[in-house]
């Protein structure tokens, strides 16, 4: 920790624990103390630490080939793209690395589609975004954030983005004009505190986009890959986006891997040389991604998320002490919002850490809970007991 403090940029404020080993839903620190991981690296570890199937896929590929760049084909990328497209019902997939890269890629694709297909005059494309969004940390992305902490001191920002209230489909419809090319939205806002929109919100946004010839781009980097129950959170509302963004758990908690997936007539606007990434689509990430797809294809993780998540949320709502203002969530993803007249969420997470449970605060008074989907029910109940004790 002292070396981090001395030599690392101070852009994070981690809990004072130094993790040395992980196994499933459990981690062990350098002093040998075990903790139950109730954060899953912000959902990047949906399948747990060192999942045996994913580690085996990584080991096998490490012995064969790790990188070619996109100057050449490799024998893992094509099968990964086809298998992921099959899982999602998508026609085309663009591989990248980090979630922010997937978002930036989708913004470029949406603008290019707007100019080349929809016929928006050059330089006038608009993209509607939701207030309180979180899509990453690049200059363009923080430029359309409404969070002062994300924005302050980083301008000037990229123009062309129109924020509207999250959860208000009518506001989206009203903001669309002849220059609008896309609506970018999280089906559930994660960083904002696991904010679940009203029933019918995504259906209303889908209807507005379809009727006005606008792309619906769903950022499922945190909410996707069984975190909320179904493979994609959009499935709760029966909505099919034109483009879906995935990352985090797609790399199995081993390597960065993200994608933009969706309609071929949209992603097909990109031409050779217009976009790329040296590591995007590398064979190591693709081999791990193939195993992630195969695991999700069984439906086991979606079922575990639904069943264990319903149990977690029911307990939190039924047994929450008076300090809790609201419990939000879907699947194995919960936001526990506290009243501001007591200890804040950081203090509660430090108390949880002392009790052997790792979670993280957001926006001062909300605790996020996102355990690995492989967690055992007995362990989940043990952690829930510790959470409830820390909230008193």
Residue, then its C-alpha position, 0 to 999 in steps of 0.5 A: x500500500x505504501x508503494x502504491x501511495x508513493x509511486x502510483x497516481x492517486x486516481x483511486x481510493x481503495x479499501x486498505x486490503x492487499x489481496x494476494x490470491x483468489x478462488x471462486x468467490x473468496x480472496x486471501x490477503x497477504x497476511x492469510x486472512x480470507x474475505x468473501x468478494x461481494x464486488x467481483x471487480x465491478x462485475x468483471x469476475x462474474x465467473x469467480x476468481x480463477x475459474x477452472x474452465x477459464x484458466x484452462x482455456x488461458x493456459x492452453x492458448x498461452x502455449x500456442x499464440x498470444x498476439x498477431x495484431x489485426x494485420x493477420x488473421x488468427x485461429x481464435x478470433x473468427x470462431x469467437x465472433x461467430x459464437x458470441x454472435x450466436x449467443x446474442x442473436x447479433x449479425x456482426x461483432x467488433x472486438x476491442x479491449x476495455x469497456x471505454x474502448x467499446x463505448x468510444x467505438x460505438x460512438x464512432x460507428x453511430x456517427x458514421x452510420x448517421x452520415x453515411x446511411x441516415x444522411x445527417x449533414x456532416x458535423x451535425x450528428x447528435x447522440x442522446x445520453x442519460x443523466x447520471x450515466x457512467x460509460x467510462x473515463x475518456x475525455x469524450x465520455x466524461x464530457x457527456x457525464x453529469x457527474x461533476x467529479x468526472x467532468x471537472x478540470x478535463x474540458x473542453x469536451x466533444x460536442x454533439x451529446x444531449x443529456x436527458x433524465x434517466x428513466x424518462x422515455x418521453x424525454x428521449x422522444x422529445x429530444x430526438x430531432x433530424x440530426x439525432x443518430x443514436x440514444x446511448x443508455x445503460x439498461x440499469x445504471x451501475x455506477x450511479x448506484x444500481x438504478x433500475x428504471x421504471x417498467x416500460x422505460x426501455x420499451x419506450x426508448x426502443x419505440x422512439x428510436x424505431x419510429x424516428x430512425x435512430x439507433x438504440x445503443x445499450x451499454x451492458x458492460x456491467x449489466x450484461x453476461x447474466x449479472x441481472x439474470x438473463x444474458x442481457x439486461x435488455x431482455x427484462x423488457x423484451x428489447x433488442x438494441x441495434x448495438x450492444x456493448x459488452x466488456x468486463x466479464x467477457x474476458x473472464x477476469x483474466x484479460x481485457x476484452x470488449x465488443x460492440x455487437x449488433x446489426x451488420x448494416x450499422x457496424x458495416x459502415x466501418x471501412x479498413x483503416x478507419x478504426x482498430x486496436x493492436x490488441x483488440x481481437x487477440x487470440x488469447x482474449x478470443x480463446x477466453x471469450x469463447x469459453x465464456x460464451x460456452x459457459x453462458x450457453x448452458x444457462x446455468x449462470x443466468x439461473x444462478x443469478x435469478x435464483x440467488x439474486x431474488x434471495x439476496x434482494x428479498x433478504x435485504x429488503x425484509x431485514x434492512x435496519x432503519x439506516x437503509x433508505x432503499x434497496x435496488x437491484x436485479x439478479x445478483x446486483x444490488x444497491x443499498x442506499x443509506x440515509x445521510x444522517x449516519x455513517x456513510x457507505x465508505x465507513x460501512x464498507x470498512x466495517x464490512x471488510x473487518x468482518x471478512x466481506x469486500x464491497x464498495x461504496x458509490x456516491x457517498x451513501x450507496x453500497x454496491x453488492x455484486x458477488x460472483x455468480x458462482x457463489x454458494x447460497x450458504x456463503x451468500x447468506x453468511x455475507x448478507x448477515x455481515x452486510x445487515x450487521x454493518x448497516x445497523 
